[in-house]
Each structure stands twice: as structure tokens, then as C-alpha cells.
Amino acid sequence: MTIRVGFLGGGFIAHYHGKMLHTSGADVEIAAVHDPDPAKVAGFASASGARVVDTEDELLDAVDAVYVCTWTAEHPRLVDKVVERNLPVFCEKPLAVDLDAAVRMVDSVRRSGVVNQVGLVLRDSPAFVYLRDQVNRPESGRVMSVVFRDDQYIPIQGQYGSTWRADPAKAGSGTLLEHSIHDLDILEWMLGPVTGVAGRSSEFHDLRGIEDVVSATLQFASGAIGSLTSIWHDLLERPSLRRVEVFCEHAYFWLEDDVFGPVHCTRPGGEQTALGGEELVAELAARGLSVRNPDESFIDAVRTGEPATPDFAAALRAHLLADAIYRSADADGTSVHIPAG
């Protein structure tokens, strides 16, 4: 059965998911798109073959599942409309502009029972899947520390063109919530629960309420200590780059390409390895570690009715961490305890 999907929002991230669906091999049709921006909706329709519809309700009448790819403040309202139709929903990250709204969204999809997934796609990055496997191997010893830097030119310009990210009414806040929600999710996914945070933030672009630098310290339940620095700058030569270093008792790992590596490793005795690209993908397959196309996985879940991952409930944890870091920054860096997941 061909699954007909509709896109609410036709901007940069909608194009990304459209391409992922086309390359997945899934039996899916991008059937309809709605966006109030004429240029965006025309561009998405031209690239995907979707039919442009004039209203949200017209789109919901025409599809089997929905992607919500609008600015963040619209996510709760649109997800509610999708859930009212009992349709599966894929919502881009972050779920909402604040923690309370995200909690309500999780409750809504849970009560409805609809298939739901969130665009926290780093969990399906070959580099992070491999890194997670390596740092948790017994021979690596316990994780001691992680140093995570995420930098991107501020996405109100360039290929992203998300001018709404300059408006706190639409975005909620800046680089931590809108970009490094990915990083908070992947840190706990790799290294286990965070029990406390302390953070600082700054604004350099004169966009009140849109922070462009955040530095946070994270205490993990395992005893490991981490640092996360998230930056929105104006270097168009650096669209989105992450450098991650993990120090274990008996190993050191680092990567800069967050999709295909290479992932570098140093072990006792001077042993050094670097694995990336096709070799990395082949090694994951040899180890029985699957790397999914997250959009194909969503369509599979829609078809079978099985739960999708990461779902809204999983995404809520990253929202809780972001909220705690913001509260810490507002309190001049005071540590904030994180309740158990």
C-alpha cells in the first residue's frame, strides 16, 4: 500500500525530509503540501511532486500521514489538528518553544495512540552509532568526560533562510533549543542520563531573546562530566559542524563529521585508528549495528502501526535538559538538578 504523506511547511527541513523519502525506497507518495509562503510552497512542490493545497484541512483530507515542518511555535497547534484526525505525525525538532507545551504534546499523542516520531536524526548517523558502540565497550573503560562543540552560521541566512528564527515568538529562543536540542538528545543517548546542569548564554546578533552562544556543564549519573558549547556565528563557510571528544579510562575518541566520520580512536600502546565513509558503514553492518533512514522508519511504522523512534516521549527528555540550562543561565550559572528519566 502506497502511503500518502502531506507536508505542513515547505522550507529547508521539509526539502530534507522529502529527499530522504525519495531515496529511501519506501512505497510512499508525497501527496500534498501547504505553506503560507508562496515561494516556499512552490519550491517544495516542484522538487517533490506534491500538490499545493490552500488549507491545512484540505491537506489532512488527502493524506495518510503528516510531516509538521513549520516554525516551532506552530508545532503544538498543528500536531493537535493532525491528532484530531487520528493521523500519524512526524514533527520536526524542537517540539515546542517551551517545556510546558512539549509536555502537553507528548500527552496528546500518548492519549490518541497515533504513530509519532520526532526529527532527532543524529541517532541515525553512522558516526554517532559507531561512537556510541565504542565508548560503551568494556575495553574502553568508564567514560570520564565528553567535550562537545556545535557551531553553525545563524540560520536566518544562507541555505537555511529561516528568517523566523530571529523572532522569539516563533522560535522560542536561539541556538540551544533550535539547534543543540540534537546535541542534548545524542549526549544522553550515548552516555546515559544527565543528573545536573549549569549554563551560561550570550547574545551577539542583537536579537533580543535569541541567544547565539551557550556553554553548559553536564553531570552524568555515571560520574562522567561533559561540556557543550553551541554557537551561531556569521561564517557562511561553516554551515553546521560538530566536534566531539570522548575521554574514557582506556580510550580517547573524536570526530568532526557528524554523519560519516571518520571516528578517530587512540588506545593504550599507541594504537590509533580512524574509520569513516564506506568503511565505517561496512564496519557497522559487520557488527550488526543498523543505521536507519529515519524517514523510511517512520513510513514503516505508519504501515505496520508499530511504535516509531525517537517518539515524542523520547524527545521530551532533551527539552527538559534545555529548559534546565536556560534556567541555570537566567540564575547566573547556578546548578540545576535534573530528575531521573
Phi and psi in degrees as a GROMACS rama.xvg file:
@    title "Ramachandran Plot"
@    xaxis  label "Phi"
@    yaxis  label "Psi"
@TYPE xy
-72.5632  126.555  THR-2
-89.6021  122.085  ILE-3
-92.2232  121.109  ARG-4
-112.328  149.825  VAL-5
-121.422  148.387  GLY-6
-114.372  119.298  PHE-7
-93.3756  100.605  LEU-8
111.289  131.142  GLY-9
-126.8  26.6027  GLY-10
-86.3162  -155.424  GLY-11
-55.5123  -48.7876  PHE-12
-72.3934  -29.1322  ILE-13
-64.4294  -41.5857  ALA-14
-59.2093  -41.7476  HIS-15
-58.8552  -49.8206  TYR-16
-67.9682  -34.4789  HIS-17
-60.7203  -43.0595  GLY-18
-65.2879  -41.1852  LYS-19
-63.064  -38.2681  MET-20
-66.0917  -41.1354  LEU-21
-65.7484  -36.0779  HIS-22
-86.5428  -7.30168  THR-23
-74.8381  -27.2361  SER-24
84.3797  0.713197  GLY-25
-69.8116  151.123  ALA-26
-80.6306  84.9582  ASP-27
-140.673  146.856  VAL-28
-123.3  126.824  GLU-29
-81.5174  98.2954  ILE-30
-89.0948  -32.3269  ALA-31
-155.09  153.684  ALA-32
-142.575  142.522  VAL-33
-133.499  130.526  HIS-34
-154.94  133.649  ASP-35
-69.4899  -12.7526  PRO-36
-89.2546  111.906  ASP-37
-59.0508  -39.0759  PRO-38
-67.383  -41.9169  ALA-39
-67.7569  -43.5023  LYS-40
-68.1712  -35.8265  VAL-41
-67.8238  -40.6281  ALA-42
-64.9464  -41.7734  GLY-43
-67.8001  -42.0315  PHE-44
-62.4944  -40.4595  ALA-45
-64.5842  -39.702  SER-46
-76.8244  -31.9676  ALA-47
-106.058  -18.6703  SER-48
83.8443  6.42556  GLY-49
-70.1884  150.638  ALA-50
-84.7767  131.749  ARG-51
-77.818  128.627  VAL-52
-118.84  154.268  VAL-53
-84.7951  -22.763  ASP-54
-135.884  160.321  THR-55
-63.6173  -41.7332  GLU-56
-64.5554  -36.6347  ASP-57
-63.4881  -39.3956  GLU-58
-64.7403  -45.5485  LEU-59
-63.7028  -28.0664  LEU-60
-71.9514  -19.5245  ASP-61
-107.016  0.377099  ALA-62
-132.498  167.793  VAL-63
-102.283  -17.6857  ASP-64
-157.612  158.161  ALA-65
-132.981  137.155  VAL-66
-101.369  126.993  TYR-67
-102.262  107.516  VAL-68
-128.626  38.2385  CYS-69
-93.7012  -176.054  THR-70
-63.2762  157.076  TRP-71
-60.854  -40.1232  THR-72
-62.4274  -22.0799  ALA-73
-84.0169  -14.4761  GLU-74
-56.3006  -50.2867  HIS-75
-58.9764  -45.2788  PRO-76
-62.0103  -45.6475  ARG-77
-70.4538  -38.8239  LEU-78
-61.7758  -40.3535  VAL-79
-58.8419  -41.9916  ASP-80
-64.5388  -40.8463  LYS-81
-64.87  -44.738  VAL-82
-63.9275  -37.1844  VAL-83
-59.2947  -28.7092  GLU-84
-88.5361  0.0740127  ARG-85
60.7352  37.5661  ASN-86
-102.595  143.133  LEU-87
-59.8087  147.551  PRO-88
-137.125  132.654  VAL-89
-110.019  119.221  PHE-90
-113.508  133.642  CYS-91
-68.0888  158.581  GLU-92
-86.4905  156.002  LYS-93
-70.0636  162.802  PRO-94
-62.3128  -41.7608  LEU-95
-154.699  174.529  ALA-96
-80.1373  -13.543  VAL-97
-150.099  167.529  ASP-98
-65.0554  -40.7963  LEU-99
-60.7545  -42.9479  ASP-100
-65.9105  -37.4811  ALA-101
-64.0807  -40.6763  ALA-102
-60.5762  -43.7722  VAL-103
-63.347  -37.0302  ARG-104
-65.3276  -41.9856  MET-105
-61.8804  -44.9437  VAL-106
-61.3769  -39.0836  ASP-107
-64.2679  -48.7442  SER-108
-70.8254  -31.1007  VAL-109
-65.506  -44.5159  ARG-110
-64.7335  -37.177  ARG-111
-74.6623  -31.1819  SER-112
79.0909  8.45398  GLY-113
-73.0979  149.788  VAL-114
-60.2581  131.956  VAL-115
-143.618  141.729  ASN-116
-145.364  152.507  GLN-117
-121.451  147.766  VAL-118
-79.9695  49.8462  GLY-119
-89.896  76.5997  LEU-120
-80.5338  -11.0496  VAL-121
-62.9934  -22.9108  LEU-122
-63.3843  -16.8437  ARG-123
-110.076  16.6344  ASP-124
-79.8352  127.096  SER-125
-54.2705  -39.0173  PRO-126
-63.7528  -43.7723  ALA-127
-76.2892  -32.8499  PHE-128
-61.5003  -43.8383  VAL-129
-67.8727  -44.545  TYR-130
-60.3043  -43.8458  LEU-131
-59.2452  -43.8856  ARG-132
-61.5503  -43.6342  ASP-133
-69.3292  -44.0892  GLN-134
-70.2015  -20.9799  VAL-135
-97.1931  7.05789  ASN-136
-76.8784  141.473  ARG-137
-54.7671  -36.3576  PRO-138
-68.8441  -15.5781  GLU-139
-79.2048  -18.021  SER-140
76.3859  -172.933  GLY-141
-74.1988  146.328  ARG-142
-72.2654  129.888  VAL-143
-101.537  -42.433  MET-144
-157.879  152.888  SER-145
-132.658  135.673  VAL-146
-118.125  116.024  VAL-147
-124.834  117.359  PHE-148
-118.42  129.783  ARG-149
-126.216  117.879  ASP-150
-130.863  147.349  ASP-151
-157.185  143.679  GLN-152
-68.3511  145.103  TYR-153
-56.282  124.879  ILE-154
-81.2093  22.4352  PRO-155
-84.5679  3.61427  ILE-156
-137.699  -179.515  GLN-157
62.6748  -148.446  GLY-158
-65.7617  -24.6981  GLN-159
-75.8236  -48.4087  TYR-160
56.3168  29.3245  GLY-161
-89.1834  75.1828  SER-162
-60.8162  -23.8657  THR-163
-64.4426  -19.0464  TRP-164
-71.5942  -5.14667  ARG-165
-88.8003  -2.60333  ALA-166
-114.328  108.66  ASP-167
-61.7778  -21.696  PRO-168
-68.5772  -27.017  ALA-169
-98.9006  -35.1852  LYS-170
-98.5822  -23.7013  ALA-171
88.2397  -54.7739  GLY-172
-162.794  -157.285  SER-173
-110.694  -127.686  GLY-174
-64.0106  -32.7736  THR-175
-67.6791  -52.5633  LEU-176
-74.0728  -45.7077  LEU-177
-78.7781  -23.0566  GLU-178
-123.678  -52.5621  HIS-179
-81.9423  6.50027  SER-180
-57.1315  -32.7615  ILE-181
-58.2691  -45.5554  HIS-182
-68.4032  -40.9272  ASP-183
-62.9385  -40.657  LEU-184
-63.3247  -46.3059  ASP-185
-71.1965  -31.1059  ILE-186
-64.1411  -46.4839  LEU-187
-70.5849  -36.2823  GLU-188
-60.2555  -37.119  TRP-189
-83.286  -40.922  MET-190
-118.446  -0.170587  LEU-191
93.7551  179.624  GLY-192
-66.9098  144.9  PRO-193
-91.7887  136.629  VAL-194
-109.341  -12.1413  THR-195
-165.481  151.048  GLY-196
-139.003  157.631  VAL-197
-143.311  136.459  ALA-198
-142.634  159.214  GLY-199
-134.332  151.306  ARG-200
-142.605  158.28  SER-201
-142.657  160.797  SER-202
-126.006  117.997  GLU-203
-108.881  -16.2075  PHE-204
-97.1377  10.7667  HIS-205
55.9056  36.5418  ASP-206
-111.011  95.2489  LEU-207
-59.0764  126.167  ARG-208
89.4825  -3.7527  GLY-209
-115.172  92.4683  ILE-210
-71.6084  144.045  GLU-211
-119.128  -0.24019  ASP-212
-140.217  129.673  VAL-213
-135.215  135.258  VAL-214
-126.895  126.991  SER-215
-132.555  144.012  ALA-216
-105.107  136.126  THR-217
-123.927  131.794  LEU-218
-103.034  123.027  GLN-219
-94.8534  152.453  PHE-220
-59.5329  -27.2778  ALA-221
-71.3981  -14.3045  SER-222
103.271  -14.4924  GLY-223
-65.6752  152.309  ALA-224
-122.783  136.298  ILE-225
-127.705  161.233  GLY-226
-130.376  140.74  SER-227
-127.928  124.272  LEU-228
-119.843  124.393  THR-229
-121.176  129.481  SER-230
-135.216  132.707  ILE-231
-110.869  113.28  TRP-232
-117.223  -161.894  HIS-233
-122.993  24.167  ASP-234
-89.5596  96.7867  LEU-235
-65.2074  -13.9368  LEU-236
-73.8315  -10.2922  GLU-237
-122.526  80.9129  ARG-238
-67.5349  -41.2927  PRO-239
-169.002  108.762  SER-240
-135.412  140.283  LEU-241
-127.853  134.086  ARG-242
-117.369  127.445  ARG-243
-128.357  129.636  VAL-244
-123.009  130.54  GLU-245
-122.983  123.029  VAL-246
-104.285  117.959  PHE-247
-107.553  173.433  CYS-248
-60.9174  -36.2882  GLU-249
-126.655  20.3893  HIS-250
-162.627  153.612  ALA-251
-131.541  129.611  TYR-252
-124.805  146.818  PHE-253
-152.953  151.647  TRP-254
-147.352  156.73  LEU-255
-125.145  -32.8342  GLU-256
-87.897  116.681  ASP-257
-86.4326  9.19311  ASP-258
-114.564  -62.239  VAL-259
-113.495  13.9598  PHE-260
72.086  -154.772  GLY-261
-76.9342  155.507  PRO-262
-97.8784  120.059  VAL-263
-96.3994  147.354  HIS-264
-141.789  136.429  CYS-265
-121.475  129.721  THR-266
-125.053  168.556  ARG-267
-53.4771  147.184  PRO-268
86.5415  5.72877  GLY-269
84.9848  6.90876  GLY-270
-65.7006  126.184  GLU-271
-132.27  135.593  GLN-272
-135.062  157.501  THR-273
-145.48  123.835  ALA-274
-129.142  125.651  LEU-275
-154.324  174.209  GLY-276
60.2869  -139.292  GLY-277
-63.1638  -34.5682  GLU-278
-62.8168  -38.9731  GLU-279
-64.9224  -46.208  LEU-280
-61.7808  -41.4003  VAL-281
-64.9848  -38.3554  ALA-282
-65.8754  -40.3707  GLU-283
-60.971  -43.2281  LEU-284
-63.4394  -40.3647  ALA-285
-64.4065  -30.7776  ALA-286
-87.4005  -0.980509  ARG-287
73.5329  25.2077  GLY-288
-100.153  113.092  LEU-289
-81.9281  140.175  SER-290
-117.471  114.473  VAL-291
-90.5611  157.887  ARG-292
-86.7063  110.324  ASN-293
-61.1413  -29.3064  PRO-294
-73.7367  -37.8353  ASP-295
-63.2994  -38.6493  GLU-296
-62.6247  -39.1809  SER-297
-62.613  -45.1528  PHE-298
-63.9696  -39.3267  ILE-299
-60.2438  -42.1535  ASP-300
-66.215  -38.7797  ALA-301
-60.7157  -42.5763  VAL-302
-68.8073  -40.4347  ARG-303
-93.5589  -20.7666  THR-304
81.1238  2.99807  GLY-305
-74.7942  156.708  GLU-306
-61.6191  143.844  PRO-307
-98.1196  157.588  ALA-308
-139.688  146.829  THR-309
-73.1644  136.295  PRO-310
-92.3376  -177.554  ASP-311
-58.4584  -40.5715  PHE-312
-62.6735  -40.1411  ALA-313
-65.9615  -39.1623  ALA-314
-66.1302  -25.7585  ALA-315
-61.6445  -31.4261  LEU-316
-62.6021  -41.6716  ARG-317
-65.0755  -35.0265  ALA-318
-63.5542  -39.9954  HIS-319
-61.881  -42.0117  LEU-320
-65.2951  -44.4251  LEU-321
-60.9753  -43.7983  ALA-322
-59.6435  -41.3867  ASP-323
-66.3803  -38.5503  ALA-324
-65.9717  -42.313  ILE-325
-61.8525  -41.8806  TYR-326
-64.3991  -38.0227  ARG-327
-64.0658  -45.7759  SER-328
-60.9369  -39.0348  ALA-329
-66.3547  -24.0611  ASP-330
-102.745  29.9087  ALA-331
61.7927  36.4822  ASP-332
86.5776  10.8797  GLY-333
-62.6785  138.246  THR-334
-65.3923  142.914  SER-335
-123.029  127.15  VAL-336
-76.1878  142.006  HIS-337
-108.931  122.964  ILE-338
-65.4474  155.236  PRO-339
-61.5904  147.551  ALA-340
